[in-house]
Amino acid sequence: MAEVTMEKLVTLCKARGFVFPGSEIYGGMANSWDYGPLGVELKNNVKALWWEMFVQSRLDMVGIDAALVMNPKVWEASGHLATFTDPLVECKNCHERYRADKIDLTKPCAKCGKSGTFTDPAAFNLMIKTFLGPKEDSSTVAYFRPETAQAIFVDYPLVMNASRKRVPFGIAQIGKALRNEITPGNFIFRTREFEQMEIEYFVHPSEWETHFESWLARMHAFIDACGITASKVHDHEIPSDELAHYSKRTVDIEFEYPFGQEELYGLAYRTDFDLTNHAKFSGKELSYTDPVTNEKYVPHVVEPSFGVDRTVLAVLLSAYHEEEAPTGEGGTEVRTVLRFPKRLAPVKVAVLPLSKKPELSEPAKALAQRLAKRWRVDYDETQSIGKRYRRADEVGTPYCVTLDFDSLTDDAVTVRDRDSMKQERVKLDDLEAYLANTLNT
Ligand code: ATP
């Protein structure tokens, strides 16, 4: 079947309430996207899976949830105010702006078609500035964080004290980051407001390579758990002359999106750059003394960095399938199905009474309510059962539970599987156990 296009995906996301344009009734707001009822469930499931894999299940990890606006000195120490820039060029003819590293400057301007009209690249800082409080002057300037990482470095001594962890150990955070991107676009791939899931893993300087390799493997394990198509995922070793100012080694994990192969996640060896600079700028001691050897040193850092929105995009693209399916009346039709891993599916179970008549709809509603104690459940009683199956497939609901007139006497329901489309009669008393068997996979 045909490959999914961005157009198909964006249309489905809007129609079914995954992601739609922000501020739409006012004509929208360029490149701002809102997650709808299904999108928020999917995003929450991605974040919960990440937290479970990297924080909850590991004794060497703890989490934080820090403020979005931090003391501006943080950004001075981290180097963001001086160097967190992208190269900006402008077409002198139509004034369209581009990121110089993302286009071929020898080609004509994509907007007006003129050649040789680009200005020389200038460094454009991506930090979004604001003023806190009623006075707008240099004393009230603040910045929205462009990454979640810095809060982890700044909170490092307090976390060390409170959690009594020993190196190697890591601090994780999920949260929003804001960047004044020059060219946001490609749906939720590049926006000015997005969410990150980041880990700073503190290690002895002599051990960074081993930790780097194991984090790379763990990042791929997460990608697999999300059902992201492995053959479309590629590691890209960043050449040493292109490394960010803080990094000694970076591997970008890239994904083949319909618009090209681009970054999904990044893994960076940040050395002791951040802790050393924060110690210098804050005047606080940020070193670590090994309780066994008494060696005192500034821990080095391996940083696995994940974008939530790019994960959601890669998950949707990987899950999207169009395939021939029987209509129920002897023919075939194309069904669209989102084959999410079950634990990421926004809705786990759809409860469908065969008829709208109260003798079926009432027990069906009660059943939906019963299952909703454990899972996100949808209740759907309109149109034919075939159409309702298709609607559930299109949003990736793993199970449809149909209550029919026999159910009233045999205390059983028909459970239909999204992927195999097989149907099985299951006793109502066994239903939760039946569903629980696979819903966590
Ligand atoms: P790019 O090269 O695509 O601009 P980056 O290298 O600047 O990305 P990082 O600073 O490494 O990105 O950020 C870590 C992760 O945060 C990225 O791997 C990506 O998943 C996510 N991310 C970064 N910028 C954006 C954005 N503007 N919109 C959505 N996600 C983003």
Boltz pocket constraint, residues with backbone or C-beta under 6 A from the ligand:
constraints:
  - pocket:
      binder: B
      contacts: [[A, 146], [A, 147], [A, 179], [A, 181], [A, 188], [A, 189], [A, 190], [A, 191], [A, 192], [A, 193], [A, 194], [A, 195], [A, 196], [A, 263], [A, 264], [A, 265], [A, 266], [A, 305], [A, 306], [A, 307], [A, 308], [A, 309], [A, 310]]
      max_distance: 6.0
